[in-house]
Amino acid sequence: MYAKSLQKLQDQFEQFDDRRTEPEAVAKAVYSALMAEKPKRKYLVGHQAGLLNFASRLPQPVVDGIFQNRI
């Protein structure tokens, strides 16, 4: 009954994993934050970081609708 949805979700996880952020990129951002004279409030690192940051500002029903359409 859920096989099609589960397969789609699995495929999305595999695609996301192919674009994962390497630990070195995260370490570089952390180092920059630690060494900055005036650090930023937020450092966006990795695939879709900007999109997820934007989504965090949306009303929850909107976010739920976006993710519902992806499954």
N, C-alpha and C positions, 0 to 999 in steps of 0.2 A: 504494500500500500504506500509506503514512504520511500521506496527504492529510488524513484526518479529524483525526488528532492534531496535525498541523502547523497546520491551520486553527483548532483549539481554542486552541493556544498563541498564535497570532497574535491571536486575539480577546482573550485575557487580557492580552497586551502592550498592545493598544489601550485596554482598560479601565483598566489601570494608568496609562498615559500621560495619560488624561483626569483622573486624580487626582494627578498629579505635584506635587511641592512646588515652589513658586516660589522662585527664588534669594533673594528678599528675606527669606523666612522663615528660610532657612539663615543668611543674613548676620546677621539679628537674633539668632539663637541663638549664633553665633560672637561677636558683640559682647557679648552678656550674659556669656558665659564669660570673655572677656578683661577685662571690667570688674568681675567679681564679686570681692569680697574673699576669699571662700572658694568657688572654683569647684567644681561637681559633677564627679564622675569621668566622667559620661556625660550627654550632652544628646540626647534623642530628638526628632528633627525629621522631620516628614513622614508621609505616608500609610503605615500599617502599621509604623511604626518600633517601636512597643511590641510588636507581635506578633513582629517579627523579632528583637527583643532577647530576648523570651521563648524563641523557637525556638532561639536560639544556646545556651541553657542545657540543651536537651534532648539525650539521647543521639543520635548520628548516625543509627542505624537508624530511630529514630522520625521524625526530620526527613525522611529518605529516603522513608519510607512516606507521609508527608503530601504531599510533592511528587509522588510517583509517582501518587497518586490524582488529582492535579490535571491531569495530562497525558492 
